[in-house]
Amino acid sequence: MQSAEAHITTDRASRYLVQLCRHAGQMGHGLPADRGHGPHPGGDRPKDVQTEWSATEGTISLDWGICTLRATPEGLTLRVEAVDEDRLQRIQAILTRNLTRMGRRDALTVDWRRPDGTTAPVPATTPPRRSRHLTLGLAVAAVLAVAVHAGLAVGVLAIPQWAGLGTDAVLAIILVMVLAKAGLVVAHLRRRRTSAKAH
């Protein structure tokens, strides 16, 4: 049997234990796979998931292996056991992705260790496809907003009595709005990149 353990420092350990076990138990067909992304080639997922938990202890049993969880005032401890390295890393990746997502507000980090104290590798996961769609949607919305504002500016500038002083004001407003929208898109892309690195 292969095993790895992680200790997550948090004062909400019980909350995360219950949330993680409840999430695993409610999936019906097991914990979610990335459908071709991350550690689940071809969308592979565990076929059988059983969960039990209290406020301080929990167990997630998968056909790939088992995870035991323990909440203390100092933090949450996860221990994973699996029959081989591949399944061990799959379970670690699923737990890491879900805990970092659930604990994003608390900036939870999950570092896995082997029984001998060395760092246990965890396969990198990519953000789900919907994140890319959201980014693309924001970019399209920014382009449309710029186009609408540019169209309004052309209409305003066509009025002779506004062509002088109005031109400068309209162009300044458009420039400020374009920069603000571009700033929002850049900030969103940075957040997504940081989130992807954490996963």
N, C-alpha and C positions, 0 to 999 in steps of 0.2 A: 504493500500500500504506500502511495505517495501522500504527503501531507504538507500543509502550509498553514501559518497562523498570522493574523493581522490584529493589531490593537489600535482602535480609533479613539483618540482623546476627545471626549465630548461630555457635557453635563446633561445631554439628552439621550443617553445610551438606551434607556428603556423605550423611549419613543421610537428610535430608529430600529430597534430590534422588532418591535411589534409591527411597524410599518413594512419592514422588509419581509417578515414572515407572512403577513396578511397579503402583501402584493404577490408573493410566490404562490400562496394558496388559492388566490382568486383567478389565477391565469387559466385554469381549466386544463389546458394542454401543456402546462409547464411554464417556466420563465420565458419571456419573449426573446426570440432570436433576432438578429439584425437582417435576416433575409438576404444573405450574401455579403454582408459587411462584417468586419471585425472577426472575432474568433470562431464564428460559426459558418464554415464553408458550406455554400449551398443552402443556407438557412437552417442548418442542423440545430435541433433543440432537444432538450430532455423530454422523453415521452411520458414519464411518470414522476409526479412531484407530490410529496406528502409533507405537511407541515404541522408542527405542534409548537405552542409557545405560551409563556406566561409573561409577566412584566419583567422578569429577570433572566429567563432562560428560553431558548428556542432551538428547534431542530428543523432543518430543511433537508429532506431525503429525496435524492434524485436517482434516476437509474444510472447516472454517471458516478455518483458518490454521495457524500453526506457533508452537511455544514452544521456545526453546532455554534450557537451564539450565546454569549453571556454578558449581561449588562451589570455594571457596577457604578458607583458614584464617580469613579475616575474615567470610565469610558466603556466602549463596546469591544468585546473580543470575539473574533470569528476564527474557527478552526475548520479547515476543509480536509477531507480525506477522499482519495479516489484510487481506482485500481491502476491507473497509469498516468504519466505526465501530461498527455494531451487532455484527458478529461479533467485533471486537476486544474490546468490552466484555463479551461473553458469555464469551470465553475468560478474560479477566481475572477475572470474577466466579467462574468455576468454580475457577480456581487459588487465588484468595484464600480462598474458602470452605474448600477442602480443606486448604490450608496452615495456616490459623488453627485448624482442627479438629485436624490432626495435631500442631501445635505449641502446643496449648493449655497444656500443662504449662510450656513455655518462654515463654509469652506472646508468640508471634511476631506481628509486625504486618507487613502488606504494603502499601506505599505505591507506587503506580504513577506514573511520570513519562513525559512526552512527550520526544522527542529534543531539544526546545528547553529542557527543564528544568522546564516547567510541570507542574502536577499533572494526571494523567489521570483522568477520571471513571470510576467503577466503579458499576454499578447495585447498589442495596441488595438484599440477599437476606433473606428471612424464615426463621425457624427451620422445619425440617421439621415436618410434621403430627404425627409421633410425639412431639415435645417437648411439644406441647399436650396430647396424650393422657397423657403421663407426669405432667404438672402436674395434670390433672384427676383422674388415679388417686390421686395423693398427697392431694389435697383430700378425695376420697371416703373414703380410708383414715383420714384424721384425723377426719372426721365419724363414721365407724363406731366408731373407738376411743373417742371421747367418749361415744357412745351406750352402748357396752358398759360403760364405767366408771360412767356415770350409772345404768344398770340395776343394777349391783352395789351402788351406794350406796343405792339405794332398798331393795334386799333387806336390806342390813345394818341400815338405819335402822328396818326393820319389826320387828326383834328388840327387845323392850322393855328388856332389861338393857343394851343397847348404845346406846340412844337418847340418852343424855346426853353423856358424854365422847367416845364413839365418833363422834357426829355431827360434832363439830369436826374430829377427826382425818381422817375420811373426806372431808369437804369440802375440807380443806387438801390432801390427796393428790390429789384430783380436779383441783383448781385448778392445782396444780403440773404435773400431767400434761397438762392442756389447754394451758397456757401453753407447755410444752416442745414439744408437737406443733405448735402454731401457729407457734412460732419456727422449727421445721424447714421448714414449708411456706413461710413468708416468705423464709427464706434460700434455698430452692430457687428460688422465683420471682425473687429478685434475681439469682441466678447465671444463670438463663435469660435475663433481660432484658439483663444485661451481655454474655452470649454473643451475643445477637441483635444488639446494637449493634456488636460487633466484626466481625460478618459483614457 
